[in-house]
Every structure is written in structure tokens, then in C-alpha cells.
């Protein structure tokens, strides 16, 4: 059974998302190693770009190569899917549709580098905390709290985009809820 079909079947059988939890190390990294490392891995950084596991994190963010939650705006996905001269990889033939689908889903899910594609808490299985999050200027946003790290609340907006918001800019009530949830 093909991997995509297996994932769909498992997702439907377990009641979960058919494409939930793309695992960086097991699914994403092997694609990058096979298709991108000739120029952007194994110590090579063509165009000052490394896609190795230890360096790729620097390429994940709002205006970077990989835009969590926005595969259609992520230069990585765009360059892999292009039909023109700018299509990557230029060596070794184009990347397959199934591989692009895995990378696209990974970006859509938030481009997590955690095992199992987890984006909530640590590996404790906590569910995202939905709510209205208010800042110190009393502007509110409806979003799910995915995790708290490095003094920031990582929120998933209703359109699927991820947003890192400094805890000190949340009002006292929202900050307290986020901090208590983060403690478990």
C-alpha cells in the first residue's frame, strides 16, 4: 500500500486527520536529503542556503523560505512546484508530486521539526488551548495556543497561520492562562 494511501486509511480509522502530523525526521528530511542535498546539504550551501536538519530552522518563519501555515507563499514549495527555469532541484530531475505533497502538508501544519510533527506543548499529548487572546492594548484575537516557548505564545489563527506573540504584550488574564497551560 502506498504511503499516502496508508496515511489516509490510518487517519480515517483512528478518527484523526488524514494528513496530520507530518514527521520532519522520518518524512521531510529524507526528501530534502535525496533531492536537495546535492547543492544545499552535506556541507554545501549553494546560494548561502543549507537545508540540513541543524540549519533548516533558520529558514522557517514569516518572510523566510518556509512560511508555516502558508505553503502557497513559501518560496521552498513554490520553487519545487514551478514549471519554469527556476524549478528546483536543477540537478537529478524534478521532485515527485507525492514528495511535494508531503512537504506542502508539513508546511501547512506549521513546519514543525518535532518528532511526529507535534506542535503542541512538549511530547505530552496536550491539545491546543482555544480562546480569545487579548493584548495590553485590549485588542483581541481568536486563536489556538499551541505552545509557549522562549517567552512567546505560539498561536494558530483561524486561517491556519502561526503567529508568535510575546507573553509580555498579552494582558494579565491572557498571559496567566497561557503560562498556566504551558505548565501543564
MOURJO-V525305 format. One record per helix or strand of 3 or more residues. SS is the DSSP state (helix for helix, strand for strand). FROM is the first residue (numbers start at 1). TO is the last residue. If there is no record, write none. Layout:
SS&FROM&TO / SS&FROM&TO
//
This chain:
helix&3&14 / helix&24&35 / helix&37&40 / helix&46&48 / helix&56&59 / helix&71&73 / helix&75&81 / helix&97&108 / helix&115&117 / strand&129&135 / strand&140&149 / strand&152&157 / strand&162&166 / helix&167&169 / helix&172&183
//
